[in-house]
Amino acid sequence: MKLILSKDVEHLGKIGDIVNVKNGYARNYLIPHKLVLEATEANKKVVEKAKIKAEKIRKESRKEADELCQRLEKLSLTSPVQVGENDKLYGSVTSQDISDLLKKEGFDIDKRKIELPTPIKALGIYSVKIKLDAEVTATTKVWVVKM
């Protein structure tokens, strides 16, 4: 079934792309979620206008993300934690803790945007990646020190 994407669909394409998908995928997922339109000339023109508008919004979002990235790159966070014998942490430093530290510094960043493969369980200096946009990722330093 030939369809035009009216929104970006992960692993399928971007807005305005003409895709050929199986009937079941189109009927059961794409059409009910209003992600596609039938591939007609009139719909192609409608989607082209939407594509231009979406691109403009994407550029503005990217510019804001770049500015935020530059500010975050300069930032260094300190997380004081309680430690036991041999400087072993009680608990760990998680993405939620880092999000709270960023809020104290004036940045409102959701914990799901902080890329922390595993919680931090030792003292030291860590580089933490923060995904701001699909193409923009900032890296900030987190110092884990004892209280």
Buried (B, 14 or more C-beta within 10 A) or exposed (E): BEBBBBBBBEEBBEBBBEBEBEEEBBEEEBBEEEBBBEBEEEBEEEBEEBBEEBEEEBEEBBEEBBEBBEEBEEBEBEBEBEBEEEEEBEEBBBBBBBBEBBEEEEBEBEBEBBEBEEEBEEBEEBEBBBBBBEEBBBEBBBEBEEE
